């Protein structure tokens, strides 16, 4: 069962019954925050924005997945992982 306190899950649940596409809501509410987190690891703003964008797209694909117990932690871990992968390649 998903955490009922998860911001991402609550946004997803709210948008399944509305006409506003969830991606826009997630992007509007979370992209800047995820980008700032990326920038705490990386120094490149363009890469940070791209990683945050990719993480939100991946989150969209997994919000219905019962294996994702805590979407908030999941997306933060994904962003950190992508940032560290980028650093390793650079």
Secondary structure, DSSP 4 states (H G I P E B T S, - for coil): ---TT-HHHHHHHHHTSSSS-HHHHHHHHHHHHHHHHHHHH-S-HHHHHHHHHHHHHHHHHHTT-TT-S-HHHHHHHHHHHHHHHHHHH-
